Amino acid sequence: MNKTNTKFLVTTALFIAISIIIKTFGISITGGGIVIMKINFSAVFYILPGILFGPLYGAIAGGSCDLLGFLINPTGSYIPIFTLTNILAGFLPAVLWKKVKLTSTSKLKKLYISFFVSLLILGIIFNFILKINILNSLFKPSNTFSNTNVNIIYASLIGILVFIINSIIEKTLKKTYGYLLKDFFKIFISVGFSGIIVSTLNTIFMLIFTPALLKNGFAILWFPRIVQTIIMTMINSYILSFLIYLYSFVDKKSLSRA
């Protein structure tokens, strides 16, 4: 093992330790004997190794944080599949980051706002169709479909709201802290897209392994988790932007002294 790999592994181990410590101070919401939602900032420190050192280190950090975190501070029942999705949660942002960092920020912003506006328009159209009595009697849409459609509208509005809030923050801090925010939106897209995939998979597995939750339906479980993912992604992306800048600064200093 060369010196660089040793350095990456040691740094990753440090990030894993920090992530586990932060996880113990988070809020866990349980249902049916398992954790259905976690609110903490531990994800920052298992995503960070993947972005800094590559997808393999992100996967190692994600899996280790979930397994060691459960052994140290168990909450609910242990289900191995969630360790696999946490491996994906560390791996996928790093893979996306490799692609996204080569794309211009302005193009990413246009794609982001186009996606959520299109989703909102689609949701409004479907909602309007459901309100028409003739079509309503013909198609007889289920409550699940109606709820899912409403959730799509709300999720779209939250996605647009997060974009507006970020734009205001960027404009306010650009002059003073622009150097910290230059890659923020790229990190936001990488972490957010992977977060939605992982959160959706986790919701599906929760319904499979916890039959007691089936009566609530997919949409009822999925929507609050996606809202949490979008909001936490924005906060985590700011933290990641700062930590990536800080790591690069410290790393350059140490190399100049060597």
N, C-alpha and C positions, 0 to 999 in steps of 0.2 A: 504493500500500500504506500503510495507516494505521499509527500508532505501536504499537498493540496487536498487530497481526499481525506486525510486525517483531520485537517483543519475544518473541512466541511462537516464531517461526522461529529466532531467535538462541538462545533457551533450549533448543529442540528439538535444534539443532545441537550444543550443549554436551552434552546427554544422549547423543546418538549417539556423540560422541567418547569419552565415559566408558564407554559400553557396549562399544565396540570394544576399548578398552584392557583392560577386565575380561575380555572374551572370550578374549584371548590367553593369559590365565593359567588358563583353564578346562581341564577334562579332556575329551578327545574319544575316543570308542570307535568304531573303524571296523570295517567288515565288507563284503566284496565290492567294495572300492574306494571306498566312500562312508562318511560319518559316520552311524552308526546311533543314537548317543546323545551328548549334550553335557551336562556337569555344570559349570555356572558361574552367576553372578548377573547376566549381561549383560541378561537379559530385563527386569529391573527398570527399566532406563533406556530401553528402547524402549516399554514399557507406560506409564510415567509421563507422557510428553507427551500421550497419548490421554486419560488420566484427568483431567489438569489443563486441557488446551486443546481437547479434542474428538477424535473418531475419525479425522479427516483427518490430524492431527499424529501420531497413533499409527501409522497406516498408513505415513506418510512415514518415521518412525523405524524401524519394523520392516523395511521394504524396504531402507533405506539401510544399516542395521546388518549385514544378511545379505550384501549385495553388497560393501560396502566391507570388511567383515570377511574375506570370502573373498579379495579382491584383496590385502589387507595380509598375511594369514596363512592361505594356502590349506591346507585339510585334506581329502583325498580329491578326488573329481571334482566339478566344478560342474554342478549340475542346476537350470536356471532355475525349475522348478516349486516348488522349496523357497524361493526368494525370494518367490514369490507367497503361499505358506503363512505365511511370516514377516510379510508385509504384513498378512495376516489376523490373525496373532498380536498385532500392534500395534493393529489396528482393532477387533477383536471385544470385548476387555475394556472398551474405552471405550463401545461401544454398550450392552453389558450393564450397565455401571456407571450409565449414565443411567437405566435402568429399576430396577435393584436398589437404588440409593440412596434411592428413594422408598418402599421396602418396609421394614417394621419388622424389626429384627434377630431378635427372638424368633420371628417367623413364618418367617424364612429358616432358622433353626436347626431348627425343627420339620420343615420340608420336607426339609432335608439329612439329618437322622437317620432320618426316615421312608423316604427313598429308599434309603439304604444298608442299613437293617434289612430292608426288603422284598426288596432284591437278595440279601442273605445268606440269608433264609428260602427264597427261590426256588432259590438255588444248592443249599442243603441238601436241599430236596425232590427236585430233579433228581438229586442225588447218591445219595439213598436209592433212587429208582426204578431207577437204573443198577445198584444192588447186588442188586436182586431178580432171581434167576436166570431166572424165567419170562418177565418183561418183557424182560430182557436178550437172551434167545434170540429173542424175537419181533421186537424193533426193531433189534437188532445195532448199537448206536451205535458210531460210529467213534472212534478214539483222539483225533482232533482235537476232536470234540464233548466227550469226557470231559475233555480237557485244558482246554478253554475253560470248562467248568463249574467245575472246580477253581480256575481263575484268577479267575472271578467271585467265588467264596467268599473267596479271599485278598484281592482288591481291595476287597470289602465290609468285611472285617475291618480292613484298613489305613485305609479311609475313616472307620470308627467310631473306631479308635485315634487318628487325627489329631484328631478332634473332641474326644475325652477329654483329650488332651494340651493342646489349645488352651484347653479349659475350665479346666484346672488353672492354666495360665499366666495366663489372664484373671483368675481369682479371686485369684491371688497378687499380680498387678501392678495390680489395679483401683484400690486406694486411692492408690497413688503415681503410676502412669502411665495412669490411666483415660482421660485426655484424648487420649492417643496411640492408644488401642485402640478408641475409640468407633465407628469405621467399619471396623475390621479384618475382621469377618466378611463384610461386604458386599463388600469388596475381594477377600477369599478366594473368595467365590462367583463373582464376575465373572471373576477371573483363572483360577480352577480349571476352571470350565465351558468357557471358551474354550480353555484349555490341553488339556483332554481331546479336544475337537474337532480341534484342530490336530495333536496327537500322533497321533490315529487316522488323520487324512488323510496325515500324513507316513509312517506305517507302511505304508499302502496304496501310496503312491507309491514307497516303497523296494522293495516287492515287484514293482511294475510295471517299474521301471527297473533293478533288480538281480536278474536271474533266479537267480543263485547263492544268494540268500536264500530262494527259494521252498521249498526242501527243508525248511527249518525250520518253515514254516507261519506263518500270521498271528498266532496266539495266543502263540507262543514269543517273537516280536518285540514284540508289542503290550503284553503284561503288564508286563515290566520298565520299559518306557517310561511306562506309566500310573502305576506305583508311584512312579517318579522324579518324574513330573508332580505327583502329590498331595503328596509330601513337600516338593518345591521350592516348590510354591504356598504352603504354609503359611509357610515361611521368607521367601519373596519378599513375601508379603502383610504381614508384620510390618515389613519394610524399607520397603515402599511406604507403609504407615500413617505411619511416622516421617517419611519424605521429604515426603509431602503436607502433614503438619502443619508441618514446617520451612519448606517453600516458602510456605505461607499466612502464617506468622509473619513471614518476611523480606519478603514482598510487602506486607503491611500496614504494616510499619515503613518501607519505602521510600516508600509512598504518603503516609504521615503526614508525612514529611520534605519531600515535594515541594510 
